[in-house]
Amino acid sequence: MIDLTTDPVLTAKPESRVWKKFRSHRSALLGGILVAFFVLIAIAAPVLPIPDPFATDWGAVRQAPSWAHWMGTDEIGRDVMSRMIWGAQASLLAGVVSVGIAVAFGVPLGLVAGYFGGWTDAVISRCTEALLAAPFLILAIALAAFLGPSLTNAMIAIGISATPIFIRLTRGQVISVKSEDYVDSARAIGLPTRQILSRYILPNVLPPILVQATLTIATAIIAEASLSFLGLGQQPPEPSWGSMLNTAKNFLNQAPWMALWPGISIFLVVLGFNLLGDGLRDALDPREH
């Protein structure tokens, strides 16, 4: 007979089990390293010994990568590496803030719709379906064009476009959780609805929301780059990977490095968040041991 009390996986604390499962996921660790690298670069941008990202040098226009300019220069002689590092702030900020907006609106609406049901659920669900009928990026472009070109408006547009994802996810999780015995017991002893939602339901639906938020950050970064590429996001001369690609498309033959570095950065940071999200999904899944 197997003694389950000696099983290190079953006897470990939930936090240590999650960390052990996450740590064994090599691709998730790679994703975490990539995300951490870009976050550190973005945070350290003001103190790094790099050239001014706004300083122009008409004697060094579209220079190839060299010791003086490791990633080359752009169409007006600005250092591409400096603009890449400062552009990481805009891209990561857009991803995090946009998803924060989506979570802040989507999770409460999903909780209300899933828990109360009835006409409340019907109204919220029909509005959610109407928003989901439009492709995510098309809706974000339309909202950004309506609000006006700026990074702030782009983040709002992306956040609103991503909100239905979290409404639908939260609603589905709440519907499956609210019939559990511990929720019935909380109702039976007369706890108010607010406490039932905050103490018993929300903590149990958070893991899939956290995973979805991590994956949606990657989508939001691509969306911000797309909006900036179309002139609806970060506005010149402020650096952004999307706006750098927008400028670089005019000089692909003369200066391909202007498009190479922002393209690689977008690819790597999106890959990092996707791998991190996959690892969190596996680590937080109670069915996996």
C-alpha positions in Angstrom: 0.0 0.0 0.0 1.2 3.5 -0.9 1.5 5.9 2.0 0.1 9.2 0.6 1.4 11.1 3.6 4.9 10.6 2.4 4.3 11.9 -1.1 6.3 15.2 -1.3 3.9 16.6 -3.9 0.7 16.0 -1.9 2.2 17.1 1.4 3.8 20.3 0.1 2.2 23.6 0.6 0.1 24.8 -2.3 2.5 27.7 -3.0 5.5 25.3 -3.1 3.7 22.8 -5.3 2.9 25.6 -7.8 6.5 26.8 -7.7 7.9 23.3 -8.1 5.6 22.6 -11.1 6.4 26.0 -12.7 10.2 25.5 -12.1 10.1 22.1 -13.9 8.5 23.8 -16.9 11.6 24.9 -18.9 9.8 26.9 -21.5 7.9 28.8 -18.8 11.3 29.6 -17.1 12.6 30.9 -20.5 9.4 33.0 -20.8 9.9 34.4 -17.3 13.6 35.3 -18.1 12.6 37.0 -21.3 9.8 39.0 -19.6 12.1 39.9 -16.7 14.9 41.0 -19.0 12.6 43.5 -20.9 11.0 44.7 -17.7 14.4 45.4 -16.2 15.5 47.2 -19.3 12.4 49.4 -19.3 12.8 50.2 -15.6 16.5 50.9 -15.9 16.2 53.1 -19.1 16.6 56.4 -17.2 19.9 55.4 -15.5 21.5 53.3 -18.3 24.6 55.0 -19.9 23.1 55.3 -23.3 22.8 58.2 -25.7 19.8 60.6 -25.6 17.0 58.8 -27.6 15.9 62.2 -29.0 19.3 63.6 -29.9 19.8 63.9 -33.7 23.1 63.7 -35.6 22.8 64.7 -39.2 26.3 63.4 -39.8 25.3 59.9 -38.8 22.1 59.4 -40.6 21.1 55.7 -41.2 24.5 54.4 -40.1 24.9 50.6 -39.9 25.6 49.0 -36.4 29.0 50.0 -35.1 30.9 50.5 -31.9 29.6 54.0 -31.7 26.0 52.9 -32.3 25.5 49.2 -31.5 22.1 48.9 -33.3 22.8 51.7 -35.9 21.0 55.0 -36.3 17.7 56.0 -37.8 16.6 58.4 -40.6 17.7 61.5 -38.6 20.7 60.1 -36.8 19.1 59.0 -33.5 20.6 56.0 -31.7 18.4 53.0 -32.4 19.5 51.1 -29.3 18.5 54.1 -27.0 15.1 54.4 -28.7 14.7 50.6 -28.4 15.3 50.7 -24.7 13.0 53.6 -24.1 10.4 52.2 -26.5 10.2 49.1 -24.2 8.6 51.3 -21.6 5.7 52.3 -24.0 5.2 48.7 -25.2 5.2 47.1 -21.8 3.2 49.9 -20.2 0.6 49.5 -22.9 0.3 45.8 -22.3 0.0 46.0 -18.5 -2.3 49.0 -18.4 -4.5 47.7 -21.1 -5.0 44.4 -19.4 -5.4 46.1 -16.1 -8.3 48.1 -17.6 -9.8 44.9 -19.0 -9.5 43.0 -15.7 -10.9 46.0 -13.7 -14.1 46.1 -15.8 -14.4 42.5 -17.0 -14.0 40.6 -13.7 -16.6 42.4 -11.7 -19.1 42.2 -14.6 -18.4 38.5 -15.0 -18.8 37.9 -11.3 -22.2 39.7 -11.3 -23.4 37.9 -14.4 -22.3 34.5 -13.3 -23.5 34.7 -9.7 -26.9 36.4 -10.1 -27.9 35.0 -13.5 -31.4 35.9 -14.8 -31.9 39.2 -16.6 -28.6 40.6 -15.2 -26.7 37.8 -16.9 -28.7 38.2 -20.1 -28.0 41.9 -20.4 -24.3 41.6 -19.7 -23.9 38.5 -21.9 -25.6 40.1 -24.9 -23.4 43.2 -24.6 -20.4 41.0 -24.3 -21.4 39.0 -27.4 -21.9 42.2 -29.4 -18.3 43.3 -28.6 -17.0 39.8 -29.3 -18.7 39.9 -32.7 -16.0 42.5 -33.9 -12.4 41.2 -34.2 -10.3 42.3 -31.4 -7.8 44.4 -33.4 -10.4 45.9 -35.7 -12.4 47.1 -32.6 -9.2 48.5 -31.0 -8.4 50.4 -34.2 -11.9 51.8 -34.4 -11.9 52.9 -30.8 -8.4 54.4 -31.0 -9.3 56.3 -34.2 -12.4 57.6 -32.4 -10.6 58.7 -29.2 -7.6 60.2 -31.1 -4.0 59.2 -31.6 -2.0 58.9 -28.4 -0.6 56.1 -26.2 -3.2 56.8 -23.5 -6.1 56.5 -25.9 -4.5 53.4 -27.5 -4.3 51.7 -24.0 -8.0 52.6 -23.3 -9.0 51.2 -26.7 -7.1 48.0 -26.2 -8.4 47.6 -22.7 -12.0 48.0 -23.8 -11.5 45.6 -26.7 -10.1 43.0 -24.3 -12.8 43.4 -21.6 -15.3 40.9 -23.1 -12.6 38.1 -22.9 -12.5 38.5 -19.1 -16.3 38.9 -18.7 -16.9 35.6 -20.5 -14.1 33.8 -18.7 -15.1 35.0 -15.2 -18.8 34.3 -15.8 -18.0 30.7 -16.8 -15.8 30.1 -13.8 -18.3 31.6 -11.4 -21.1 29.5 -12.8 -19.1 26.3 -12.1 -17.9 27.5 -8.6 -21.2 28.9 -7.2 -22.8 25.5 -6.9 -20.0 24.1 -4.7 -20.8 23.0 -1.2 -18.7 25.7 0.5 -20.6 28.4 -1.3 -23.9 26.8 -0.3 -22.7 26.6 3.3 -21.8 30.3 3.2 -25.3 31.2 2.0 -26.8 28.9 4.6 -25.2 30.8 7.5 -26.4 34.1 6.1 -23.2 35.7 4.8 -24.0 38.7 2.6 -23.5 38.4 -1.1 -20.6 40.7 -1.1 -18.6 38.5 1.3 -19.5 35.3 -0.6 -18.2 36.8 -3.8 -15.0 38.3 -2.3 -14.1 35.4 0.1 -15.3 32.3 -1.5 -15.8 32.8 -5.2 -13.3 35.3 -6.4 -10.2 33.6 -4.9 -11.3 30.3 -6.6 -11.7 31.9 -10.1 -8.5 33.9 -9.9 -6.0 31.3 -11.3 -7.5 31.1 -14.8 -8.0 34.9 -14.8 -4.3 35.3 -14.0 -3.3 33.0 -16.8 -5.5 34.8 -19.3 -4.2 38.2 -18.2 -0.6 37.0 -18.8 -1.5 35.8 -22.3 -3.6 38.9 -23.1 -0.6 41.1 -22.2 1.2 39.6 -25.2 -1.9 40.3 -27.4 -2.0 43.9 -26.1 1.6 44.5 -26.9 1.0 43.4 -30.5 -2.1 45.6 -30.6 -0.2 48.6 -29.4 2.6 48.0 -31.9 -0.1 47.8 -34.6 -1.8 51.0 -33.5 1.5 52.8 -33.3 2.4 51.4 -36.8 -0.8 53.0 -38.1 -0.1 56.3 -36.4 -2.8 55.8 -33.7 -0.6 55.0 -30.7 2.6 56.5 -29.4 3.3 59.8 -31.3 6.7 61.0 -32.5 9.2 61.8 -31.3 8.4 59.6 -28.4 9.9 56.1 -29.1 7.7 53.0 -29.5 8.5 49.8 -31.2 5.4 50.1 -33.4 6.2 53.6 -34.5 9.8 52.7 -35.1 8.6 50.0 -37.5 6.3 52.5 -39.1 9.3 54.7 -39.9 11.5 51.8 -40.8 9.2 50.6 -43.6 10.4 53.5 -45.7 14.0 52.5 -45.5 14.0 48.7 -45.7 16.6 48.7 -48.5 18.9 51.4 -47.2 18.7 50.6 -43.5 17.1 47.2 -42.7 18.4 47.4 -39.1 15.8 50.1 -38.3 13.1 47.4 -38.7 15.1 44.4 -37.5 15.6 45.3 -33.9 12.0 46.5 -33.0 10.7 43.4 -34.8 12.9 41.0 -32.9 12.0 42.8 -29.6 8.3 42.5 -30.2 8.7 38.8 -31.1 10.7 38.0 -28.0 8.6 39.8 -25.5 5.4 38.3 -26.9 7.0 34.9 -26.9 8.1 35.4 -23.3 4.5 36.3 -22.1 3.0 33.4 -24.1 5.5 30.9 -22.6 5.0 32.4 -19.1 1.2 32.1 -19.5 1.5 28.5 -20.6 3.7 27.7 -17.6 1.3 29.4 -15.2 -1.6 27.5 -16.6 0.1 24.2 -16.0 1.4 25.1 -12.6 -2.0 26.4 -11.3 -4.0 23.5 -12.7 -5.0 21.4 -9.7 -5.4 18.3 -11.9 -1.7 18.3 -12.7 0.7 16.8 -10.1 
